[in-house]
């Protein structure tokens, strides 16, 4: 085997340009597949990160009317009662729940101002003392809500950076007073949000838009002062890990639906009001499958280049057999068996395609990085795809090298020696 490999490298080196052109189809095919697979993997990881986040593992269970969030400005729904303390305790005691927070909210709220400055279309949240830790917000200055803020129903609030910049463009937001629907509120703290979040659906767009236009947090006990009494709360839970998110969402959804009374007509209308969990994990998988199915078509197209490369290898090996007819006849006359002749040409074919595969891997990694830099598409180099690519190139050498090797092995030694 070692002698055959050495002879193969000698033959490739003796015809460098011809060998490179022969390998070109294999190089292009392997490089294309490596680049596409790396793009698929990078895109899938980006989808998962955009939807689920970097370790937050948060699941929202909100009141929905059909597939859309229920707008509380339309009034408290008659068939939904407030979440009880027993339900909250049941949710927090679930095995896969790390933390849970219950909150009120208004998206695109108005009536928020500080002097001549207003917060247009921002979001207002009535939160409990678990909200910051559950959702991953970080206090950048000031203080969070204290127990006395809830028990004494103090009119205090926290602002995110966007809301603070809108209401207090000169700074010094902490300690200042703002007007919320005619009620004075003191700003006690500023919080930071994850600026890397990007929308991937209509629901995500609403969340993204609210964060970009500013958010105001008040204690949930103060909520009835500025909005409605006995208003149903929403819930956000943090699962212990990403894989538990779907099951946690379903369990929390089931517990919260205990507060939803049947309409009594026996119908299951698409416009019915009930609690629904946002299954981000399933949404991410669906988008990954959509992206992968599209890119799989590109892989099949790139595989055509490998087929063309294999045909090129077979063609050049047939030419090599013709050129070396006298050499083959001499070896057979000296006692070389068919198997030895066949192994020699098969080895040369495999070495040729393996070199093409290795060069294709290098070219594929470079191509993936170029695609990432020029188009902004995330890529993740797939190590298994590299091994598969090199192994597949060797397989092509075997498949398309069999015919030339058999032709060489079956040559009649006398006829081969007589051929000029």
C-alpha positions as CSV (number, residue, x, y, z in Angstrom):
1,X,0.0,0.0,0.0
2,X,2.8,2.4,0.9
3,X,4.5,1.8,-2.5
4,X,1.2,2.4,-4.3
5,X,0.7,5.7,-2.5
6,X,4.3,6.8,-3.3
7,X,3.7,5.9,-7.0
8,X,0.4,7.8,-6.9
9,X,2.1,11.0,-5.6
10,X,4.9,10.6,-8.2
11,X,2.3,10.4,-11.0
12,X,0.4,13.4,-9.6
13,X,3.6,15.5,-9.3
14,X,4.7,14.5,-12.8
15,X,1.5,16.0,-14.3
16,X,0.8,18.8,-11.8
17,X,-1.5,21.0,-13.9
18,X,-3.5,18.0,-15.3
19,X,-3.9,16.6,-11.7
20,X,-5.1,20.0,-10.4
21,X,-7.6,20.4,-13.1
22,X,-8.8,16.9,-12.4
23,X,-9.2,17.7,-8.7
24,X,-11.0,21.0,-9.4
25,X,-14.5,19.5,-9.6
26,X,-13.9,17.7,-6.2
27,X,-12.5,20.9,-4.7
28,X,-15.5,23.0,-5.8
29,X,-18.0,20.4,-4.6
30,X,-16.5,19.9,-1.2
31,X,-15.9,23.6,-0.7
32,X,-19.5,24.4,-1.5
33,X,-20.9,21.7,0.8
34,X,-18.6,22.8,3.7
35,X,-19.6,26.5,3.2
36,X,-23.3,25.7,3.0
37,X,-23.3,23.3,6.1
38,X,-21.4,25.9,8.1
39,X,-23.9,28.6,7.1
40,X,-26.8,26.3,8.0
41,X,-25.3,25.6,11.4
42,X,-24.5,29.2,12.1
43,X,-28.0,30.3,11.0
44,X,-29.6,27.7,13.3
45,X,-27.6,28.9,16.2
46,X,-28.5,32.5,15.5
47,X,-32.2,31.6,15.3
48,X,-32.1,29.8,18.6
49,X,-30.2,32.7,20.2
50,X,-32.5,35.4,18.8
51,X,-35.7,33.6,19.9
52,X,-34.6,32.0,23.2
53,X,-31.7,34.3,24.2
54,X,-28.4,33.5,25.8
55,X,-29.2,31.5,28.8
56,X,-32.4,33.3,30.0
57,X,-34.7,30.3,29.1
58,X,-37.7,32.6,29.6
59,X,-41.3,31.5,28.7
60,X,-44.1,34.0,28.6
61,X,-47.7,32.9,29.3
62,X,-50.0,35.7,28.4
63,X,-53.7,36.3,28.0
64,X,-54.6,35.8,24.3
65,X,-57.6,36.4,22.1
66,X,-57.1,33.9,19.4
67,X,-53.4,34.2,18.4
68,X,-53.0,37.9,19.5
69,X,-52.4,39.4,22.9
70,X,-55.6,40.6,24.5
71,X,-55.8,44.4,24.8
72,X,-56.8,45.3,28.3
73,X,-57.9,48.7,27.0
74,X,-61.0,46.9,25.8
75,X,-61.9,46.1,29.4
76,X,-61.3,43.2,31.8
77,X,-62.7,40.0,30.1
78,X,-65.7,38.7,32.0
79,X,-64.6,35.1,31.9
80,X,-61.1,35.6,33.4
81,X,-60.5,36.0,37.2
82,X,-57.2,37.2,38.8
83,X,-54.5,34.6,39.4
84,X,-54.6,33.4,43.0
85,X,-51.7,33.1,45.4
86,X,-52.2,29.3,45.4
87,X,-51.7,29.2,41.6
88,X,-48.6,31.4,41.9
89,X,-47.1,29.0,44.5
90,X,-47.9,26.0,42.3
91,X,-46.1,27.5,39.4
92,X,-43.0,28.5,41.4
93,X,-42.9,25.0,42.9
94,X,-42.8,23.2,39.5
95,X,-39.6,21.0,39.2
96,X,-38.3,22.7,36.0
97,X,-39.1,26.3,37.1
98,X,-36.2,28.3,38.4
99,X,-38.1,31.5,39.0
100,X,-41.5,33.1,38.0
101,X,-42.9,36.6,37.9
102,X,-46.4,37.8,37.5
103,X,-47.1,41.2,35.9
104,X,-49.6,43.6,34.4
105,X,-48.7,45.5,31.2
106,X,-49.8,48.0,28.6
107,X,-48.1,48.1,25.3
108,X,-47.9,51.5,23.5
109,X,-49.1,53.4,26.6
110,X,-49.6,57.1,26.6
111,X,-49.9,59.8,29.2
112,X,-46.3,59.5,30.5
113,X,-44.3,62.7,30.8
114,X,-41.7,64.6,32.7
115,X,-42.1,68.4,32.2
116,X,-42.2,69.1,28.5
117,X,-40.8,65.6,27.6
118,X,-43.1,62.7,26.9
119,X,-42.7,59.0,26.4
120,X,-44.6,58.1,23.2
121,X,-45.9,54.6,22.7
122,X,-43.8,53.1,25.5
123,X,-44.7,50.0,27.5
124,X,-45.8,50.1,31.1
125,X,-45.4,47.0,33.4
126,X,-46.8,46.4,36.8
127,X,-44.3,44.0,38.3
128,X,-43.6,42.0,41.4
129,X,-40.2,41.5,43.2
130,X,-39.3,38.5,41.0
131,X,-39.5,40.4,37.7
132,X,-35.9,41.6,37.3
133,X,-34.3,38.3,38.3
134,X,-36.6,36.3,36.1
135,X,-36.4,38.4,33.0
136,X,-32.7,39.1,33.2
137,X,-32.9,42.9,33.6
138,X,-29.9,44.5,35.3
139,X,-30.1,47.5,37.5
140,X,-27.7,50.1,36.1
141,X,-28.3,52.8,38.8
142,X,-30.5,53.6,41.7
143,X,-32.3,50.9,43.6
144,X,-34.9,48.1,42.8
145,X,-38.3,48.0,44.3
146,X,-38.4,47.2,48.0
147,X,-40.9,45.3,50.0
148,X,-42.3,48.5,51.5
149,X,-42.9,49.9,48.0
150,X,-45.4,47.0,47.5
151,X,-46.9,47.0,51.0
152,X,-47.3,50.8,51.2
153,X,-48.4,51.2,47.6
154,X,-45.8,53.8,46.9
155,X,-45.8,55.6,43.6
156,X,-42.3,54.7,42.5
157,X,-41.0,53.5,39.2
158,X,-38.0,52.2,37.3
159,X,-37.1,53.2,33.7
160,X,-35.1,51.5,31.0
161,X,-32.4,53.5,29.2
162,X,-34.6,54.4,26.3
163,X,-37.4,55.7,28.5
164,X,-34.9,57.6,30.7
165,X,-33.3,59.3,27.6
166,X,-36.7,60.3,26.3
167,X,-38.0,61.8,29.6
168,X,-34.7,63.1,30.9
169,X,-32.4,63.9,27.9
170,X,-30.1,65.9,30.3
171,X,-29.7,62.9,32.6
172,X,-30.4,62.8,36.4
173,X,-33.4,60.6,36.1
174,X,-33.1,58.8,39.4
175,X,-34.9,60.8,42.1
176,X,-36.9,62.9,39.6
177,X,-40.7,62.8,39.3
178,X,-42.7,61.8,36.2
179,X,-46.4,62.0,35.5
180,X,-48.1,58.7,34.7
181,X,-51.8,59.3,33.6
182,X,-52.1,62.2,36.0
183,X,-50.3,60.5,38.9
184,X,-46.8,61.6,40.2
185,X,-44.3,58.8,40.3
186,X,-40.7,59.0,41.6
187,X,-37.9,57.3,39.6
188,X,-35.9,55.1,42.0
189,X,-33.8,53.1,39.5
190,X,-32.7,52.6,35.9
191,X,-32.5,49.1,34.3
192,X,-30.6,47.8,31.2
193,X,-32.2,45.5,28.6
194,X,-30.6,43.1,26.1
195,X,-29.9,45.2,23.0
196,X,-28.9,42.1,20.9
197,X,-32.5,40.9,20.7
198,X,-34.0,41.0,17.1
199,X,-37.6,40.3,16.1
200,X,-38.4,37.1,14.1
201,X,-42.2,37.2,14.2
202,X,-45.1,39.7,14.7
203,X,-45.3,38.9,18.4
204,X,-41.5,39.3,18.7
205,X,-41.7,42.6,16.8
206,X,-44.1,44.0,19.3
207,X,-41.8,43.1,22.2
208,X,-38.8,44.5,20.3
209,X,-40.6,47.7,19.4
210,X,-41.6,48.3,23.0
211,X,-38.0,47.8,24.2
212,X,-36.8,50.3,21.6
213,X,-39.4,52.9,22.5
214,X,-38.9,52.6,26.2
215,X,-40.3,50.7,29.2
216,X,-41.7,51.9,32.6
217,X,-41.9,49.5,35.6
218,X,-44.1,50.2,38.6
219,X,-45.0,48.0,41.6
220,X,-48.0,45.7,40.8
221,X,-49.8,47.0,43.9
222,X,-49.9,50.5,42.4
223,X,-51.4,49.3,39.1
224,X,-55.0,49.9,40.0
225,X,-54.2,53.5,40.7
226,X,-53.4,54.2,37.1
227,X,-55.3,51.4,35.4
228,X,-58.1,48.8,36.2
229,X,-58.9,46.8,39.3
230,X,-58.9,43.0,39.4
231,X,-57.1,42.9,36.0
232,X,-55.7,39.5,35.0
233,X,-51.9,39.1,35.3
234,X,-49.5,37.6,32.8
235,X,-46.6,35.4,33.7
236,X,-43.0,34.9,32.7
237,X,-41.1,31.9,34.0
238,X,-37.4,31.0,33.8
239,X,-36.9,27.3,33.1
240,X,-33.9,25.4,34.5
241,X,-32.6,24.8,30.9
242,X,-33.5,25.4,27.3
243,X,-34.9,21.9,26.7
244,X,-37.4,22.3,29.5
245,X,-39.0,25.5,28.1
246,X,-41.8,23.8,26.1
247,X,-42.9,21.5,29.0
248,X,-42.7,24.3,31.5
249,X,-44.8,26.6,29.3
250,X,-47.5,23.9,29.0
251,X,-47.6,23.2,32.7
252,X,-47.8,26.9,33.6
253,X,-50.4,27.5,30.9
254,X,-52.6,24.7,32.4
255,X,-52.4,26.2,35.9
256,X,-53.2,29.7,34.7
257,X,-56.2,28.4,32.7
258,X,-57.8,27.5,36.0
259,X,-58.7,31.2,36.1
260,X,-60.5,31.1,32.8
261,X,-64.2,30.3,33.0
262,X,-66.0,28.4,30.2
263,X,-68.2,30.6,28.0
264,X,-70.9,28.0,28.3
265,X,-71.8,27.6,24.7
266,X,-69.5,24.6,24.1
267,X,-67.7,26.3,21.2
268,X,-64.0,26.5,20.7
269,X,-63.8,29.8,18.9
270,X,-60.6,31.1,17.4
271,X,-61.4,34.4,19.1
272,X,-61.8,32.9,22.6
273,X,-59.9,34.5,25.4
274,X,-57.5,32.3,27.4
275,X,-53.9,31.9,28.6
276,X,-51.4,30.6,26.1
277,X,-47.7,29.9,26.4
278,X,-45.2,31.2,23.9
279,X,-43.4,28.1,22.7
280,X,-40.1,29.7,21.6
281,X,-38.3,26.4,21.4
282,X,-40.8,25.0,19.0
283,X,-40.8,28.2,17.0
284,X,-37.0,28.1,16.8
285,X,-37.1,24.5,15.6
286,X,-39.7,25.3,12.9
287,X,-37.6,28.2,11.6
288,X,-34.5,26.0,11.7
289,X,-36.2,23.3,9.7
290,X,-37.4,25.9,7.2
291,X,-33.8,27.3,6.8
292,X,-32.3,23.8,6.6
293,X,-34.8,22.6,4.0
294,X,-33.9,25.5,1.8
295,X,-30.2,25.0,2.2
296,X,-30.4,21.2,1.7
297,X,-31.4,22.0,-1.9
298,X,-28.2,23.9,-2.3
299,X,-26.3,20.9,-0.9
300,X,-27.8,18.7,-3.6
301,X,-26.9,21.3,-6.2
302,X,-23.3,21.4,-4.9
303,X,-23.2,17.6,-5.0
304,X,-23.5,17.8,-8.8
305,X,-20.0,19.4,-8.8
306,X,-18.7,16.3,-7.0
307,X,-20.4,14.1,-9.6
308,X,-18.7,16.1,-12.3
309,X,-15.4,15.9,-10.4
310,X,-15.8,12.1,-10.1
311,X,-16.4,11.8,-13.9
312,X,-13.3,13.9,-14.5
313,X,-11.2,11.6,-12.3
314,X,-12.5,8.5,-14.1
315,X,-11.7,10.2,-17.5
316,X,-8.2,11.1,-16.5
317,X,-7.5,7.7,-15.0
318,X,-8.6,6.1,-18.3
319,X,-6.2,8.3,-20.1
320,X,-3.5,7.3,-17.6
321,X,-4.2,3.6,-18.3
322,X,-3.8,4.2,-22.0
323,X,-0.6,6.2,-21.5
324,X,0.9,3.5,-19.3
325,X,-0.1,0.4,-21.3
326,X,3.5,-0.7,-21.8
327,X,4.3,-0.3,-18.1
328,X,1.2,-2.4,-17.2
329,X,2.2,-5.1,-19.8
330,X,5.8,-5.2,-18.4
331,X,4.6,-5.6,-14.8
332,X,2.2,-8.4,-15.8
333,X,4.9,-10.1,-17.8
334,X,7.1,-10.0,-14.7
335,X,4.3,-11.8,-12.7
336,X,2.2,-8.9,-11.3
337,X,-1.3,-10.2,-10.5
338,X,-4.5,-8.4,-11.5
339,X,-5.2,-7.4,-7.9
340,X,-1.9,-5.6,-7.6
341,X,-2.5,-3.7,-10.8
342,X,-6.0,-2.8,-9.8
343,X,-4.9,-1.7,-6.3
344,X,-2.3,0.5,-7.8
345,X,-4.7,2.5,-10.0
346,X,-7.4,2.5,-7.3
347,X,-4.9,4.0,-4.9
348,X,-3.9,6.6,-7.4
349,X,-7.5,7.6,-7.9
350,X,-8.2,7.8,-4.1
351,X,-5.1,9.8,-3.5
352,X,-6.1,12.2,-6.2
353,X,-9.7,12.8,-4.9
354,X,-8.5,12.8,-1.2
355,X,-6.1,15.7,-2.1
356,X,-9.0,17.4,-3.8
357,X,-11.1,16.8,-0.7
358,X,-8.5,18.3,1.7
359,X,-8.1,21.4,-0.6
360,X,-11.9,21.6,-0.8
361,X,-12.1,21.7,3.0
362,X,-9.6,24.5,3.2
363,X,-11.4,26.4,0.4
364,X,-14.8,25.8,2.1
365,X,-13.6,27.3,5.4
366,X,-12.2,30.3,3.6
367,X,-15.4,30.6,1.6
368,X,-17.6,30.4,4.7
369,X,-15.6,33.2,6.4
370,X,-15.8,35.3,3.2
371,X,-19.6,34.8,3.1
372,X,-19.9,35.8,6.8
373,X,-17.8,39.0,6.3
374,X,-19.5,40.2,3.1
375,X,-23.1,39.3,3.8
376,X,-23.2,39.3,7.6
377,X,-24.6,35.7,7.6
378,X,-23.4,33.9,10.8
379,X,-21.4,30.7,10.2
380,X,-20.2,27.9,12.4
381,X,-17.6,25.5,11.0
382,X,-18.9,22.0,11.3
383,X,-16.1,19.6,12.3
384,X,-18.3,16.5,11.4
385,X,-18.9,17.9,7.9
386,X,-15.1,18.2,7.4
387,X,-14.6,14.5,8.1
388,X,-17.6,13.6,6.0
389,X,-16.4,15.7,3.1
390,X,-12.9,14.1,3.1
391,X,-14.4,10.7,3.5
392,X,-16.9,11.3,0.7
393,X,-14.1,12.5,-1.6
394,X,-12.2,9.2,-1.0
395,X,-15.4,7.3,-1.7
396,X,-15.7,9.1,-5.1
397,X,-12.1,8.0,-5.8
398,X,-13.0,4.4,-5.2
399,X,-16.3,4.5,-7.2
400,X,-15.0,6.3,-10.2
401,X,-11.6,4.6,-10.1
402,X,-13.0,1.1,-10.4
403,X,-13.6,1.2,-14.1
404,X,-10.1,2.4,-15.1
405,X,-8.5,0.0,-12.5
406,X,-10.4,-3.0,-13.9
407,X,-9.4,-2.0,-17.5
408,X,-5.7,-1.8,-16.5
409,X,-5.9,-5.1,-14.6
410,X,-7.6,-6.9,-17.5
411,X,-5.1,-5.9,-20.1
412,X,-3.5,-8.8,-22.0
413,X,0.3,-8.6,-21.2
414,X,1.3,-9.6,-24.8
415,X,-1.0,-7.1,-26.4
416,X,0.1,-4.4,-23.9
417,X,3.8,-4.9,-24.7
418,X,3.2,-4.9,-28.4
419,X,1.2,-1.6,-28.3
420,X,3.2,1.5,-29.2
